[in-house]
Amino acid sequence: MKRRVVVTGLGAITPLGNDVNSFWDGVKAGKVGIGEITKFDTSDFKAKLAAEVKNFNPREYMDFKMAKRMEPFSQYAVAAAKEALSDAGIDMKKEDPFRVGVIVGSGVGSLQAMEREEHRMTDKGPSRVDPLLVPRMITNMAAGNISIATGARGKCTNVVTACASGTHCIGDAYRAIQYGDADVMIAGGAESAICPIGIAGFSSLTALSASEDSRRASIPFDKDRNGFVMGEGAGVVILEDLKHARNRGAHILAEVVGYGATADAYHITSPIPDGSGAARAMEDAMKEAGVTSDQIEYINAHGTSTHHNDLFETMAVKSAFGEDAYHVKMNSTKSMIGHLLGAAGGVEFIVCVKTILDGFIHQTMGTIQTDEELDLDYVIGAPIRQDVSYAMSNSLGFGGHNATLLIRRYNA
């Protein structure tokens, strides 16, 4: 029999705050963490805005030597993981380290490291390239550095599925516990790609918003949406076998009850127009949980603020939910913090847990008026106070990767 899996800890580094409480306070206050890019000169760039992490000091989370060997995405991952472990009250000295695993992904790793060392090689020759270039930039180093920092010695992997990475990582961690591979999993995503090549690459793809109004740049489902806003940060959670959590007297935040993962088999950047891939992921998550669509009160949408994503995700929800699609509340956290790429799913999972705990569904900020065919309840104009028993989180990644997690209020 599959084991029940619960959430016992949360950790976040975001454009709205560098811990879960400050992040969630910002969400509830309707703050927007988007502003002018400060990391480099954007004079020649179409996209001028991003959602940057602010006032992050890695030395608050790790020693100088360790921090120096990490790129920002790994630093964010370690910081969020340490907060999540602390929140869960897990003492690694009391755990079998081989029963504690890590699955934390990153969509692109460190573009900055590659960009920086390519310039160094061009200017000074190949012998001057940083010998730590490779271990700095590769995506699995978020998970590897968390393992080193925490002493977790169980399954340690990362899933790289572009913007669905964080959700797939949590889903795979859920499966690892369900089937007995681990008792505790540190799971989520981390990203930091606000650099010239990152912004230029997504701009050339016409994926980024060129708006210079921070309140109207990331506007999911709005008729005037014209691209996403790059964000950065990390969202890491602690998943735990229910029996293990009970035995140590853990404070249980929520329960993971369903996971769906599918492919569109259609296009490298666009979701399939009928939304069938994402719809099946949602259907599979609901089937595993043993619930019907009328029981789902809230969906945290992928909601990128791009034309295709928002339209096709809406179609997917209609396909999976039928008439119930018109009764479910649906919002996009990206309206506040931009698109965190591989970290998006981790942070949005945290939003789902906090929504269940607080009975608060945040507004899709900046969105004013939708297209005629975008006719669902996207929580526009004001947040909603409502009890939520079941929350769903969707992530869709370039390459046609779809992932859905279903979370419910914990009932002993």
FIRORO-663877 format. One record per residue (C-alpha): residue in one letter; y, z, x. Coordinates in Angstrom, 3 decimals. Layout:
# residues N
+-----+----------+----------+----------+
| res |        Y |        Z |        X |
+-----+----------+----------+----------+
|   a |        Y |        Z |        X |
...
+-----+----------+----------+----------+
END
This chain:
# residues 412
+-----+----------+----------+----------+
| res |        Y |        Z |        X |
+-----+----------+----------+----------+
|   m |    0.000 |    0.000 |    0.000 |
|   k |    3.513 |   -0.772 |    1.136 |
|   r |    5.571 |    2.282 |    2.055 |
|   r |    8.880 |    3.084 |    0.360 |
|   v |   11.916 |    2.523 |    2.570 |
|   v |   15.142 |    4.481 |    2.281 |
|   v |   18.586 |    4.339 |    3.870 |
|   t |   19.569 |    7.519 |    5.696 |
|   g |   22.442 |    6.513 |    7.994 |
|   l |   25.386 |    4.104 |    8.181 |
|   g |   27.565 |    2.971 |   11.088 |
|   a |   30.387 |    0.446 |   11.225 |
|   i |   33.037 |   -1.072 |   13.461 |
|   t |   35.304 |   -3.261 |   11.319 |
|   p |   38.783 |   -4.767 |   11.018 |
|   l |   39.595 |   -1.945 |    8.566 |
|   g |   38.421 |    0.931 |   10.714 |
|   n |   36.024 |    1.959 |   13.461 |
|   d |   33.764 |    4.197 |   11.412 |
|   v |   32.253 |    4.038 |    7.948 |
|   n |   34.662 |    6.484 |    6.313 |
|   s |   37.829 |    4.750 |    7.496 |
|   f |   36.342 |    1.351 |    6.640 |
|   w |   35.370 |    2.426 |    3.128 |
|   d |   38.710 |    4.156 |    2.589 |
|   g |   40.390 |    0.866 |    3.496 |
|   v |   38.162 |   -1.045 |    1.098 |
|   k |   38.908 |    1.360 |   -1.750 |
|   a |   42.631 |    1.128 |   -1.002 |
|   g |   42.494 |   -2.670 |   -1.144 |
|   k |   43.606 |   -3.139 |    2.438 |
|   v |   43.264 |   -6.482 |    4.208 |
|   g |   42.368 |   -6.399 |    7.902 |
|   i |   43.527 |   -9.953 |    8.593 |
|   g |   46.496 |  -10.737 |   10.816 |
|   e |   47.779 |  -12.937 |   13.599 |
|   i |   45.341 |  -13.446 |   16.461 |
|   t |   46.327 |  -11.259 |   19.420 |
|   k |   43.457 |  -12.020 |   21.786 |
|   f |   44.877 |  -15.348 |   22.997 |
|   d |   47.783 |  -17.754 |   22.490 |
|   t |   47.197 |  -19.782 |   19.321 |
|   s |   50.132 |  -22.174 |   19.772 |
|   d |   47.831 |  -25.215 |   19.943 |
|   f |   45.382 |  -24.016 |   17.291 |
|   k |   45.322 |  -24.803 |   13.593 |
|   a |   43.924 |  -21.399 |   12.722 |
|   k |   46.388 |  -18.627 |   13.542 |
|   l |   44.768 |  -15.689 |   11.734 |
|   a |   41.669 |  -13.587 |   12.250 |
|   a |   40.341 |  -10.177 |   11.295 |
|   e |   40.276 |   -8.346 |   14.619 |
|   v |   38.857 |   -4.925 |   15.365 |
|   k |   41.757 |   -2.644 |   16.258 |
|   n |   42.109 |    0.272 |   18.705 |
|   f |   38.482 |    0.171 |   19.792 |
|   n |   37.841 |    2.112 |   23.010 |
|   p |   34.247 |    1.688 |   24.218 |
|   r |   34.524 |    4.808 |   26.393 |
|   e |   34.531 |    6.875 |   23.217 |
|   y |   30.952 |    5.747 |   22.633 |
|   m |   29.464 |    5.197 |   26.095 |
|   d |   30.189 |    5.789 |   29.760 |
|   f |   32.352 |    3.422 |   31.774 |
|   k |   29.489 |    1.847 |   33.716 |
|   m |   27.514 |    1.069 |   30.571 |
|   a |   30.561 |   -0.336 |   28.783 |
|   k |   31.449 |   -2.547 |   31.732 |
|   r |   28.063 |   -4.255 |   31.564 |
|   m |   28.472 |   -5.145 |   27.896 |
|   e |   30.445 |   -7.751 |   26.028 |
|   p |   32.344 |   -6.604 |   22.912 |
|   f |   29.608 |   -7.566 |   20.435 |
|   s |   27.176 |   -5.269 |   22.240 |
|   q |   29.756 |   -2.495 |   22.509 |
|   y |   30.372 |   -2.689 |   18.769 |
|   a |   26.622 |   -2.635 |   18.120 |
|   v |   26.030 |    0.462 |   20.237 |
|   a |   29.005 |    2.271 |   18.705 |
|   a |   27.850 |    1.513 |   15.151 |
|   a |   24.246 |    2.457 |   15.964 |
|   k |   25.295 |    5.828 |   17.383 |
|   e |   27.341 |    6.569 |   14.267 |
|   a |   24.414 |    5.573 |   12.051 |
|   l |   21.978 |    7.805 |   13.952 |
|   s |   24.410 |   10.708 |   13.767 |
|   d |   24.949 |   10.101 |   10.063 |
|   a |   21.184 |   10.139 |    9.553 |
|   g |   20.847 |   13.377 |   11.502 |
|   i |   18.109 |   11.930 |   13.685 |
|   d |   17.389 |   13.809 |   16.891 |
|   m |   15.555 |   11.387 |   19.171 |
|   k |   14.122 |   14.314 |   21.140 |
|   k |   12.124 |   15.220 |   18.042 |
|   e |   10.935 |   11.670 |   17.337 |
|   d |    8.121 |    9.615 |   18.806 |
|   p |   10.335 |    6.982 |   20.471 |
|   f |    7.658 |    4.315 |   19.988 |
|   r |    7.960 |    4.803 |   16.208 |
|   v |   11.720 |    4.146 |   16.243 |
|   g |   12.653 |    0.471 |   16.482 |
|   v |   15.724 |   -1.742 |   16.638 |
|   i |   16.404 |   -5.070 |   14.932 |
|   v |   20.069 |   -5.925 |   15.371 |
|   g |   21.227 |   -9.530 |   15.599 |
|   s |   24.262 |  -11.586 |   16.541 |
|   g |   24.986 |  -15.100 |   15.387 |
|   v |   26.464 |  -16.390 |   18.638 |
|   g |   26.412 |  -13.584 |   21.212 |
|   s |   29.281 |  -13.719 |   23.670 |
|   l |   31.157 |  -17.003 |   23.584 |
|   q |   33.809 |  -15.215 |   25.663 |
|   a |   31.433 |  -14.684 |   28.571 |
|   m |   30.402 |  -18.322 |   28.618 |
|   e |   34.007 |  -19.477 |   28.290 |
|   r |   35.208 |  -17.120 |   31.026 |
|   e |   32.492 |  -17.960 |   33.531 |
|   e |   32.714 |  -21.704 |   32.922 |
|   h |   36.374 |  -21.508 |   33.941 |
|   r |   35.420 |  -19.452 |   36.996 |
|   m |   32.754 |  -21.950 |   38.024 |
|   t |   35.169 |  -24.865 |   37.610 |
|   d |   37.944 |  -23.133 |   39.560 |
|   k |   35.940 |  -21.334 |   42.263 |
|   g |   32.483 |  -22.868 |   42.353 |
|   p |   29.044 |  -21.920 |   40.998 |
|   s |   28.480 |  -19.153 |   43.529 |
|   r |   31.292 |  -17.152 |   41.939 |
|   v |   29.741 |  -16.998 |   38.482 |
|   d |   29.119 |  -13.418 |   37.347 |
|   p |   25.458 |  -12.525 |   38.037 |
|   l |   25.469 |  -10.639 |   34.735 |
|   l |   26.593 |  -13.671 |   32.722 |
|   v |   23.242 |  -14.202 |   31.041 |
|   p |   22.498 |  -10.568 |   30.093 |
|   r |   26.060 |  -10.229 |   28.851 |
|   m |   26.055 |  -13.251 |   26.556 |
|   i |   22.589 |  -13.533 |   25.007 |
|   t |   22.289 |  -12.418 |   21.402 |
|   n |   19.391 |   -9.996 |   21.857 |
|   m |   21.516 |   -7.738 |   24.058 |
|   a |   22.939 |   -5.976 |   21.009 |
|   a |   19.433 |   -4.722 |   20.209 |
|   g |   18.541 |   -4.199 |   23.860 |
|   n |   21.605 |   -2.107 |   24.582 |
|   i |   21.057 |   -0.011 |   21.456 |
|   s |   17.515 |    0.686 |   22.616 |
|   i |   18.745 |    1.724 |   26.055 |
|   a |   21.549 |    3.866 |   24.632 |
|   t |   19.394 |    5.682 |   22.065 |
|   g |   15.949 |    5.794 |   23.656 |
|   a |   14.322 |    3.900 |   20.768 |
|   r |   11.162 |    2.300 |   22.198 |
|   g |    9.471 |    0.777 |   19.156 |
|   k |    9.761 |   -2.803 |   17.935 |
|   c |   12.981 |   -4.212 |   19.403 |
|   t |   13.943 |   -7.715 |   18.306 |
|   n |   16.845 |   -9.680 |   16.920 |
|   v |   17.008 |  -12.313 |   14.234 |
|   v |   19.492 |  -15.126 |   14.838 |
|   t |   20.213 |  -17.066 |   11.658 |
|   a |   23.952 |  -17.616 |   12.029 |
|   c |   25.817 |  -15.904 |    9.177 |
|   a |   22.594 |  -14.533 |    7.680 |
|   s |   21.550 |  -12.715 |   10.869 |
|   g |   22.507 |   -9.178 |    9.839 |
|   t |   20.785 |   -9.440 |    6.471 |
|   h |   17.631 |  -10.919 |    7.948 |
|   c |   17.579 |   -8.155 |   10.567 |
|   i |   17.737 |   -5.467 |    7.892 |
|   g |   15.131 |   -7.309 |    5.861 |
|   d |   12.738 |   -7.557 |    8.798 |
|   a |   13.316 |   -3.881 |    9.619 |
|   y |   12.480 |   -3.057 |    5.999 |
|   r |    9.237 |   -4.996 |    6.347 |
|   a |    8.411 |   -3.252 |    9.646 |
|   i |    8.547 |    0.129 |    7.934 |
|   q |    6.814 |   -1.044 |    4.764 |
|   y |    3.769 |   -2.150 |    6.744 |
|   g |    3.654 |    0.756 |    9.171 |
|   d |    5.043 |   -0.795 |   12.349 |
|   a |    7.678 |    1.945 |   12.566 |
|   d |    8.887 |    5.097 |   10.844 |
|   v |   12.565 |    4.564 |   11.609 |
|   m |   14.469 |    1.330 |   12.224 |
|   i |   17.998 |    0.808 |   13.511 |
|   a |   19.067 |   -2.454 |   11.873 |
|   g |   22.055 |   -4.700 |   11.278 |
|   g |   24.340 |   -7.134 |   13.055 |
|   a |   27.205 |   -7.359 |   15.543 |
|   e |   29.676 |  -10.089 |   16.423 |
|   s |   32.809 |  -10.782 |   18.417 |
|   a |   33.691 |  -14.465 |   18.645 |
|   i |   37.482 |  -14.462 |   18.262 |
|   c |   38.187 |  -16.467 |   21.393 |
|   p |   39.553 |  -19.958 |   22.069 |
|   i |   36.229 |  -21.812 |   22.019 |
|   g |   35.049 |  -19.910 |   18.947 |
|   i |   38.184 |  -20.596 |   16.925 |
|   a |   38.427 |  -24.189 |   18.174 |
|   g |   34.798 |  -24.903 |   17.375 |
|   f |   34.913 |  -23.647 |   13.809 |
|   s |   38.325 |  -25.295 |   13.292 |
|   s |   36.974 |  -28.648 |   14.440 |
|   l |   34.227 |  -28.195 |   11.894 |
|   t |   37.033 |  -27.732 |    9.302 |
|   a |   35.454 |  -24.400 |    8.389 |
|   l |   38.458 |  -22.139 |    9.112 |
|   s |   41.476 |  -21.536 |    6.913 |
|   a |   44.763 |  -22.800 |    8.343 |
|   s |   46.775 |  -20.468 |    6.110 |
|   e |   49.341 |  -18.281 |    7.839 |
|   d |   49.549 |  -15.842 |    4.913 |
|   s |   47.168 |  -12.981 |    5.646 |
|   r |   46.934 |  -12.086 |    1.946 |
|   r |   46.018 |  -15.624 |    0.918 |
|   a |   43.864 |  -16.808 |    3.815 |
|   s |   40.439 |  -15.429 |    2.879 |
|   i |   40.367 |  -15.998 |   -0.886 |
|   p |   36.746 |  -16.417 |   -1.991 |
|   f |   36.211 |  -18.335 |   -5.245 |
|   d |   39.932 |  -19.137 |   -5.544 |
|   k |   40.857 |  -22.687 |   -6.526 |
|   d |   43.090 |  -22.882 |   -3.418 |
|   r |   40.470 |  -21.676 |   -0.906 |
|   n |   40.425 |  -23.806 |    2.227 |
|   g |   38.148 |  -22.112 |    4.745 |
|   f |   37.036 |  -18.771 |    6.061 |
|   v |   38.826 |  -16.365 |    8.385 |
|   m |   36.978 |  -15.267 |   11.514 |
|   g |   36.239 |  -11.570 |   11.700 |
|   e |   34.452 |   -9.304 |   14.162 |
|   g |   32.677 |   -5.971 |   14.249 |
|   a |   29.278 |   -4.438 |   13.579 |
|   g |   27.330 |   -2.956 |   10.703 |
|   v |   24.235 |   -0.917 |   11.566 |
|   v |   22.068 |    1.162 |    9.255 |
|   i |   19.139 |    3.520 |    9.588 |
|   l |   16.106 |    2.628 |    7.490 |
|   e |   13.339 |    5.156 |    7.242 |
|   d |    9.914 |    5.643 |    5.731 |
|   l |   10.429 |    7.840 |    2.678 |
|   k |    7.766 |   10.358 |    3.701 |
|   h |    9.235 |   10.633 |    7.202 |
|   a |   12.725 |   11.154 |    5.751 |
|   r |   11.514 |   13.825 |    3.355 |
|   n |    9.566 |   15.656 |    6.040 |
|   r |   12.649 |   16.108 |    8.180 |
|   g |   14.905 |   16.974 |    5.232 |
|   a |   17.067 |   13.874 |    5.522 |
|   h |   19.945 |   13.138 |    3.168 |
|   i |   18.831 |    9.923 |    1.477 |
|   l |   21.623 |    7.501 |    0.584 |
|   a |   19.756 |    4.699 |   -1.203 |
|   e |   16.454 |    2.849 |   -1.315 |
|   v |   15.719 |   -0.741 |   -0.278 |
|   v |   13.441 |   -2.286 |   -2.889 |
|   g |   13.542 |   -6.051 |   -2.418 |
|   y |   13.994 |   -8.753 |    0.201 |
|   g |   14.061 |  -12.515 |   -0.195 |
|   a |   14.290 |  -15.080 |    2.602 |
|   t |   14.226 |  -18.847 |    2.086 |
|   a |   15.470 |  -22.129 |    3.545 |
|   d |   17.405 |  -24.959 |    1.936 |
|   a |   15.807 |  -27.701 |    4.074 |
|   y |   18.934 |  -29.707 |    3.333 |
|   h |   21.858 |  -29.739 |    5.809 |
|   i |   22.991 |  -28.038 |    9.016 |
|   t |   26.181 |  -26.575 |    7.514 |
|   s |   26.233 |  -27.090 |    3.748 |
|   p |   24.101 |  -25.097 |    1.313 |
|   i |   21.984 |  -27.227 |   -1.004 |
|   p |   24.244 |  -28.255 |   -3.914 |
|   d |   22.045 |  -26.909 |   -6.707 |
|   g |   21.852 |  -23.494 |   -5.027 |
|   s |   18.060 |  -23.477 |   -5.352 |
|   g |   17.392 |  -21.956 |   -1.919 |
|   a |   19.665 |  -18.954 |   -2.409 |
|   a |   18.494 |  -18.613 |   -6.005 |
|   r |   14.873 |  -18.315 |   -4.875 |
|   a |   15.805 |  -15.637 |   -2.324 |
|   m |   17.416 |  -13.604 |   -5.117 |
|   e |   14.456 |  -14.188 |   -7.411 |
|   d |   12.000 |  -13.103 |   -4.714 |
|   a |   13.966 |   -9.910 |   -4.057 |
|   m |   13.998 |   -9.060 |   -7.754 |
|   k |   10.299 |   -9.867 |   -8.113 |
|   e |    9.389 |   -7.567 |   -5.223 |
|   a |   11.488 |   -4.785 |   -6.742 |
|   g |    9.901 |   -5.289 |  -10.145 |
|   v |   13.243 |   -5.681 |  -11.895 |
|   t |   14.846 |   -8.319 |  -14.062 |
|   s |   18.280 |   -9.844 |  -13.681 |
|   d |   19.756 |   -7.789 |  -16.529 |
|   q |   19.179 |   -4.645 |  -14.430 |
|   i |   21.377 |   -5.810 |  -11.527 |
|   e |   24.940 |   -4.549 |  -12.014 |
|   y |   26.515 |   -5.767 |   -8.776 |
|   i |   26.251 |   -8.595 |   -6.241 |
|   n |   28.037 |   -8.538 |   -2.884 |
|   a |   28.346 |  -12.291 |   -2.477 |
|   h |   28.304 |  -14.233 |    0.753 |
|   g |   31.640 |  -15.517 |   -0.592 |
|   t |   33.120 |  -17.166 |    2.479 |
|   s |   36.201 |  -18.813 |    0.897 |
|   t |   34.911 |  -22.298 |    1.693 |
|   h |   34.618 |  -24.894 |   -1.046 |
|   h |   30.893 |  -25.571 |   -0.759 |
|   n |   29.692 |  -22.007 |   -0.199 |
|   d |   31.522 |  -20.449 |   -3.132 |
|   l |   30.589 |  -23.228 |   -5.539 |
|   f |   26.934 |  -23.470 |   -4.544 |
|   e |   26.472 |  -19.689 |   -4.389 |
|   t |   27.886 |  -19.451 |   -7.905 |
|   m |   25.366 |  -22.068 |   -9.011 |
|   a |   22.602 |  -20.109 |   -7.271 |
|   v |   23.502 |  -16.917 |   -9.145 |
|   k |   23.528 |  -18.811 |  -12.443 |
|   s |   20.117 |  -20.267 |  -11.633 |
|   a |   18.591 |  -16.920 |  -10.648 |
|   f |   20.245 |  -14.804 |  -13.365 |
|   g |   20.547 |  -17.184 |  -16.303 |
|   e |   22.886 |  -15.779 |  -18.963 |
|   d |   22.891 |  -12.450 |  -17.129 |
|   a |   25.055 |  -14.117 |  -14.457 |
|   y |   28.019 |  -13.684 |  -16.795 |
|   h |   27.538 |   -9.926 |  -16.999 |
|   v |   26.991 |   -8.992 |  -13.357 |
|   k |   29.965 |   -7.922 |  -11.219 |
|   m |   30.300 |  -10.068 |   -8.097 |
|   n |   32.780 |   -9.710 |   -5.225 |
|   s |   33.304 |  -10.720 |   -1.617 |
|   t |   34.097 |   -8.180 |    1.098 |
|   k |   35.157 |  -11.115 |    3.287 |
|   s |   38.395 |  -11.170 |    1.299 |
|   m |   39.333 |   -8.007 |    3.223 |
|   i |   37.658 |   -8.308 |    6.615 |
|   g |   37.096 |  -12.023 |    7.036 |
|   h |   33.718 |  -13.446 |    7.997 |
|   l |   31.919 |  -11.353 |   10.601 |
|   l |   29.262 |  -14.064 |   11.114 |
|   g |   26.097 |  -12.322 |   12.314 |
|   a |   27.572 |   -8.903 |   11.517 |
|   a |   28.570 |   -9.786 |    7.956 |
|   g |   25.268 |   -8.844 |    6.361 |
|   g |   25.186 |   -5.439 |    8.057 |
|   v |   28.671 |   -4.471 |    6.927 |
|   e |   28.147 |   -5.856 |    3.426 |
|   f |   24.892 |   -3.899 |    3.090 |
|   i |   26.930 |   -0.777 |    3.845 |
|   v |   29.356 |   -1.771 |    1.083 |
|   c |   26.428 |   -2.010 |   -1.341 |
|   v |   25.222 |    1.482 |   -0.425 |
|   k |   28.718 |    2.955 |   -0.757 |
|   t |   29.217 |    1.149 |   -4.062 |
|   i |   26.088 |    2.828 |   -5.439 |
|   l |   27.105 |    6.220 |   -4.082 |
|   d |   30.699 |    6.094 |   -5.322 |
|   g |   30.454 |    3.940 |   -8.445 |
|   f |   33.277 |    1.808 |   -7.086 |
|   i |   33.238 |   -2.018 |   -7.048 |
|   h |   36.054 |   -3.327 |   -4.907 |
|   q |   38.369 |   -6.141 |   -5.870 |
|   t |   38.041 |   -9.581 |   -4.311 |
|   m |   41.424 |   -9.352 |   -2.623 |
|   g |   43.834 |  -12.287 |   -2.566 |
|   t |   41.897 |  -14.288 |   -5.131 |
|   i |   44.061 |  -15.165 |   -8.133 |
|   q |   42.674 |  -18.119 |  -10.069 |
|   t |   39.283 |  -19.794 |   -9.815 |
|   d |   38.162 |  -23.346 |  -10.430 |
|   e |   36.857 |  -24.102 |  -13.909 |
|   e |   33.248 |  -24.244 |  -12.687 |
|   l |   33.608 |  -20.891 |  -10.905 |
|   d |   33.427 |  -18.864 |  -14.089 |
|   l |   31.630 |  -15.638 |  -13.176 |
|   d |   33.135 |  -12.141 |  -12.882 |
|   y |   34.374 |  -12.029 |   -9.286 |
|   v |   36.288 |   -8.742 |   -9.805 |
|   i |   39.738 |  -10.286 |   -9.587 |
|   g |   42.977 |   -8.359 |   -9.986 |
|   a |   41.710 |   -4.785 |   -9.747 |
|   p |   38.679 |   -2.791 |   -8.621 |
|   i |   36.205 |   -1.423 |  -11.157 |
|   r |   34.847 |    2.082 |  -11.609 |
|   q |   31.276 |    1.698 |  -12.787 |
|   d |   27.903 |    3.318 |  -12.211 |
|   v |   25.675 |    1.014 |  -10.179 |
|   s |   21.921 |    1.530 |  -10.015 |
|   y |   21.017 |   -1.805 |   -8.392 |
|   a |   23.126 |   -3.710 |   -5.862 |
|   m |   22.293 |   -7.076 |   -4.334 |
|   s |   23.623 |   -8.485 |   -1.056 |
|   n |   23.506 |  -12.217 |   -0.279 |
|   s |   23.924 |  -13.986 |    3.063 |
|   l |   23.764 |  -17.721 |    3.723 |
|   g |   23.692 |  -19.161 |    7.239 |
|   f |   24.305 |  -22.529 |    8.857 |
|   g |   20.991 |  -24.322 |    9.050 |
|   g |   20.170 |  -23.478 |    5.443 |
|   h |   19.095 |  -19.854 |    5.960 |
|   n |   19.216 |  -17.676 |    2.831 |
|   a |   18.699 |  -13.916 |    2.712 |
|   t |   18.943 |  -11.400 |   -0.119 |
|   l |   18.516 |   -7.633 |   -0.056 |
|   l |   18.174 |   -5.499 |   -3.157 |
|   i |   19.163 |   -1.825 |   -2.982 |
|   r |   18.883 |    0.815 |   -5.671 |
|   r |   20.086 |    4.330 |   -6.303 |
|   y |   17.534 |    6.713 |   -4.808 |
|   n |   15.363 |    8.482 |   -7.325 |
|   a |   12.825 |   10.936 |   -5.939 |
+-----+----------+----------+----------+
END
